[in-house]
Each structure stands twice: as C-alpha cells, then as structure tokens.
Amino acid sequence: MIQGNNHVCIVGAGPAGVVLSILLARQGIRVTLLEAQADFNREFRGDTLHASSLEILAQMGLAESILKLCHARISKFQFSTVASKITMADFSLLKTSFPYVALIPQEKFLTYLVNEADKLPSFHRIMNAKVHDLIIRNGKVCGVIYMKDGTMHEVNACLTVGADGRGSRVREQAALKLIKTMPPMDVIWFKLPKEHDPLTGNSTGGRFGVGTMLAMLDRDHEWQLGFVILKGSYRTLRERGMEYFHDELLKLAPELIKSLQYLKDWSQCSILSVVTGRVDCWHKPGLLLVGDAAHVMSPVGGIGINYAIHDAVATANLLTEPLLSGNIKETDLAEIQKRRERPVRFIQTVQSVMQRQIISSALKSEQQFRPPVLVRILAGFTVFQKIMAYMLAYGLRPESVKYS
Ligand SMILES: Cc1cc2nc3c(=O)[nH]c(=O)nc-3n(C[C@H](O)[C@H](O)[C@H](O)COP(=O)(O)OP(=O)(O)OC[C@H]3O[C@@H](n4cnc5c(N)ncnc54)[C@H](O)[C@@H]3O)c2cc1C
C-alpha cells in the first residue's frame, strides 16, 4: 500500500496524466502515476501537436528532443475533393516558433515523457495497474484501489486525478456524469504500410467524395486512415464487401493503389463510435478530472491532445502551491474547471459546427460534395485561414507553464 498525506495519485498515462506528473514531480510533489496498459501502443490515439502545446513543451525544456521524434510538419489543414482543394487553416501564418502541426506517434511521445518523469525522485510509475475503485473516507476521495498481476493494491493520496480518458473509470466511480453528445459519424480506423509511388506527397488531410470522407495521416512509413461513415452504417458497408471498400478508398485517394493490397480483411479495421461530451462538475473533495475524462473530444481538428496538455498545465499552475503547503481544498479544484471549461466549451462548439455543416452534409450527399458556399468563400481569404489556424492551435485561453 502506498501511503501519503501530501501525495498525488494520477490515474492514466495519456498526455494529461504524464504532463501533469512531470510538472508536479519537478516541484518535489510526490506523484504516483497508474497506467492500465503495459505500454503506450494504442489503436485510438492521435498524433497531432499544435503550436500552443509545443510552446508548453519548450517552456518545460523538452520541445527540442520531442521534435526529433516528429516525422512530419503540416502547415495547412486542407479539404480536398477530386476537383478542388480548400485550405481551412494555414498554420504558417501564426507568429510562433512552431508555425505548423507536428505529427508525432503518441507511443513515442508518451514513452519519451515518462522516461523524463522517471528521472524525478518524487515520481513513481506503475504500469499494468488498472484502477477499479476509489477509496472514500468521510465523503472525501483519499486514493484508489487498482489491480496488478491479479492482486488488488491501494494508493492513498491527498489528491486523486482522473486522467483516464474518454471511458474514465474514475469518473464513473465518482458518479460524475458525462453528458454525451453523439456526433453523426463513426470512423473506420486502420493502418496501411506506405508504398512509395509517384503520386505520394504529403497527403495528410481530409478527402471528400460522393457521400464519403477519408481522413489521412501520413505517418512516414505508414498511413493512418480514418474512413468516416454515418453513424450506424458500418454493417451496410461490410455487406457491400471489401472490394467495394477498396474502390471507395481509391476514388478518394488514388495514391493508395499499392498500399491497398495489404487491406484484406475487416479484422484489420477498428470501428470507432465518435462520442463527445463533458461532465458538469470536474471535481469532488479530494478528486479532480482532467483531459478526456472531464471532456471527451472529437477527433475533428486534431486538438484533443492539446486540450489534455493545457488542462495539465492549468492544474499544475493552480495546485502546486496548495499541494506544497499541504492544504488543498475543493475550492482550489473548482478553480481549474473555472479556468478550463470555457475554452473547452468553445472548441467543442466549433467541432460540432464542423461535424454538422461539413462532415455530416458530406456523408449525406448524393453528389460530389462541395463545402457550403460560405465556407468556400471564407476559405479563399488568408485572414480566415489565419483565424482558423489560431483557433485550432491556441483556442480561447492557451496556458503557459508557471512552475517549470
Ligand atoms: C480515433 C481518434 C483519433 C484522434 N486523433 C486525434 C489527433 O490526431 N490529435 C489530437 O489531438 N487528438 C486526437 N484524438 C483525441 C485524443 O486522442 C484525446 O483527446 C486525448 O488522447 C486525451 O488525452 P487524455 O490524457 O485525457 O486521455 P487518454 O489519451 O485517453 O489517456 C488515458 C489513459 O488512461 C489509461 N486508463 C484508462 N482507464 C484506466 C484505468 N482504469 N486505470 C488506469 N489507467 C487507465 C489509458 O490506458 C490511457 O493511457 C483522437 C481521438 C480518437 C478517438
């Protein structure tokens, strides 16, 4: 059993949990990080780091090393159809040392960060440790119970942080209810090895066809692909068969012609039901939720990792002093929600508009989809591309590190 009066237990080694661990442990605060999995190789993880998160990593002295793990830098978010290409956001217009979106596989990103955390004497990491329950005494959360190697263990802590992602067990055990919204789409998520043929360039972005959409992430030696479908239509697609699926993919991305030979079976694809949402209250005495545990982010815009990192920074900024003084109150925890909720609500609204106005209309379209006229007109202006880039990269209230 791990004991502690002035000890923080963080559940989940995603971007939120790991960044928070480093920031707190660097100040000498005792941190135990529990991660359910044995490593960081995940099916459903994004790769995109925006300028504001790279600035945070620079403030932590880590950006240079992390950028060495980056295999591509995207300067524009573009939607393409067979006939045209629309630039929705141009990151090269931003005034920053990082005028791009860095693509870094999360496995490498998180492995690098936990290795950094492991160097800190007040940090303790336990992998393969799946949290089952909260320890509650006199109405206050005082730690967690987790399973490792078939045995239950306890961590006692003055603060428990649920950073355990979209399906948060901590949130469930604390009875903090997620108010879900169901974007009208599901995503068929799969990888293909990259065959270098003449058409291959930097193809990261969204492609629209007739009632179809494909999100492509160029991961250097492979493609990470998301074929977006209307919610609930996966069965119909499967019934049409793999050959039909190949044809649809080729219409959207002819450069996949060689790579597609490796997609033989539906078992190579995972179906992701896109869910978004947020909890009304992010805290209870002794407990705080951050990242996707507090607000499940849609993959649209590739910003979920950034919001998780910004939550971690806000938490460290606001809680370092109360934790060091050994006097942490629920009002301190409420400050974090107060600071982060508006930026999260704002960007979720932007995502929802994009989902309804662009993605959903594209999937319902019986002709070659063209984005709404207003979007096409606005996207022709550099100022619009800059505003969109700023909104995605920084949002309403970007954080910066107070205690690095
Ligand atoms: C298909 C898909 C694609 C996406 N693409 C992007 C993208 O390109 N860019 C982007 O910015 N965002 C993307 N997102 C969103 C992004 O992945 C999330 O917003 C982000 O990972 C949230 O970070 P987090 O640290 O809050 O949680 P997570 O990254 O989900 O990490 C939670 C961690 O908690 C662990 N855990 C869970 N339960 C327990 C338990 N009971 N005990 C112990 N540990 C536990 C998990 O194993 C996991 O490691 C995507 C999401 C999806 C679904």
PDBQT file of the ligand as one rigid body, heavy atoms in Angstrom, charges set to zero:
ROOT
HETATM    1  C1  LIG A 501      -9.694   7.855 -33.353  1.00  0.00    +0.000 C 
HETATM    2  C2  LIG A 501      -9.230   9.075 -32.618  1.00  0.00    +0.000 A 
HETATM    3  C3  LIG A 501      -8.331   9.896 -33.220  1.00  0.00    +0.000 A 
HETATM    4  C4  LIG A 501      -7.887  11.026 -32.570  1.00  0.00    +0.000 A 
HETATM    5  N1  LIG A 501      -6.991  11.806 -33.190  1.00  0.00    +0.000 NA
HETATM    6  C5  LIG A 501      -6.505  12.881 -32.538  1.00  0.00    +0.000 A 
HETATM    7  C6  LIG A 501      -5.454  13.656 -33.115  1.00  0.00    +0.000 A 
HETATM    8  O1  LIG A 501      -4.967  13.384 -34.220  1.00  0.00    +0.000 OA
HETATM    9  N2  LIG A 501      -4.990  14.689 -32.391  1.00  0.00    +0.000 N 
HETATM   10  C7  LIG A 501      -5.468  15.006 -31.155  1.00  0.00    +0.000 A 
HETATM   11  O2  LIG A 501      -5.008  15.989 -30.563  1.00  0.00    +0.000 OA
HETATM   12  N3  LIG A 501      -6.451  14.283 -30.592  1.00  0.00    +0.000 NA
HETATM   13  C8  LIG A 501      -6.959  13.227 -31.234  1.00  0.00    +0.000 A 
HETATM   14  N4  LIG A 501      -7.932  12.477 -30.649  1.00  0.00    +0.000 N 
HETATM   15  C9  LIG A 501      -8.372  12.810 -29.277  1.00  0.00    +0.000 C 
HETATM   16  C10 LIG A 501      -7.236  12.479 -28.289  1.00  0.00    +0.000 C 
HETATM   17  O3  LIG A 501      -6.740  11.168 -28.511  1.00  0.00    +0.000 OA
HETATM   18  C11 LIG A 501      -7.720  12.641 -26.859  1.00  0.00    +0.000 C 
HETATM   19  O4  LIG A 501      -8.435  13.857 -26.712  1.00  0.00    +0.000 OA
HETATM   20  C12 LIG A 501      -6.503  12.665 -25.896  1.00  0.00    +0.000 C 
HETATM   21  O5  LIG A 501      -5.755  11.479 -26.040  1.00  0.00    +0.000 OA
HETATM   22  C13 LIG A 501      -6.964  12.816 -24.454  1.00  0.00    +0.000 C 
HETATM   23  O6  LIG A 501      -5.844  12.681 -23.602  1.00  0.00    +0.000 OA
HETATM   24  P1  LIG A 501      -6.008  12.184 -22.095  1.00  0.00    +0.000 P 
HETATM   25  O7  LIG A 501      -4.647  12.200 -21.497  1.00  0.00    +0.000 OA
HETATM   26  O8  LIG A 501      -7.078  12.962 -21.442  1.00  0.00    +0.000 OA
HETATM   27  O9  LIG A 501      -6.565  10.698 -22.201  1.00  0.00    +0.000 OA
HETATM   28  P2  LIG A 501      -6.041   9.434 -22.997  1.00  0.00    +0.000 P 
HETATM   29  O10 LIG A 501      -5.057   9.820 -24.032  1.00  0.00    +0.000 OA
HETATM   30  O11 LIG A 501      -7.233   8.690 -23.417  1.00  0.00    +0.000 OA
HETATM   31  O12 LIG A 501      -5.245   8.614 -21.888  1.00  0.00    +0.000 OA
HETATM   32  C14 LIG A 501      -5.925   7.956 -20.849  1.00  0.00    +0.000 C 
HETATM   33  C15 LIG A 501      -5.004   6.893 -20.283  1.00  0.00    +0.000 C 
HETATM   34  O13 LIG A 501      -5.640   6.307 -19.144  1.00  0.00    +0.000 OA
HETATM   35  C16 LIG A 501      -5.445   4.899 -19.155  1.00  0.00    +0.000 C 
HETATM   36  N5  LIG A 501      -6.534   4.294 -18.388  1.00  0.00    +0.000 N 
HETATM   37  C17 LIG A 501      -7.829   4.159 -18.768  1.00  0.00    +0.000 A 
HETATM   38  N6  LIG A 501      -8.543   3.558 -17.794  1.00  0.00    +0.000 NA
HETATM   39  C18 LIG A 501      -7.665   3.312 -16.776  1.00  0.00    +0.000 A 
HETATM   40  C19 LIG A 501      -7.798   2.689 -15.509  1.00  0.00    +0.000 A 
HETATM   41  N7  LIG A 501      -8.983   2.209 -15.070  1.00  0.00    +0.000 N 
HETATM   42  N8  LIG A 501      -6.711   2.594 -14.713  1.00  0.00    +0.000 NA
HETATM   43  C20 LIG A 501      -5.503   3.080 -15.132  1.00  0.00    +0.000 A 
HETATM   44  N9  LIG A 501      -5.325   3.664 -16.339  1.00  0.00    +0.000 NA
HETATM   45  C21 LIG A 501      -6.392   3.786 -17.151  1.00  0.00    +0.000 A 
HETATM   46  C22 LIG A 501      -5.487   4.553 -20.639  1.00  0.00    +0.000 C 
HETATM   47  O14 LIG A 501      -4.852   3.325 -20.902  1.00  0.00    +0.000 OA
HETATM   48  C23 LIG A 501      -4.746   5.741 -21.242  1.00  0.00    +0.000 C 
HETATM   49  O15 LIG A 501      -3.363   5.517 -21.347  1.00  0.00    +0.000 OA
HETATM   50  C24 LIG A 501      -8.389  11.351 -31.287  1.00  0.00    +0.000 A 
HETATM   51  C25 LIG A 501      -9.323  10.526 -30.672  1.00  0.00    +0.000 A 
HETATM   52  C26 LIG A 501      -9.737   9.409 -31.329  1.00  0.00    +0.000 A 
HETATM   53  C27 LIG A 501     -10.729   8.546 -30.654  1.00  0.00    +0.000 C 
ENDROOT
TORSDOF 0
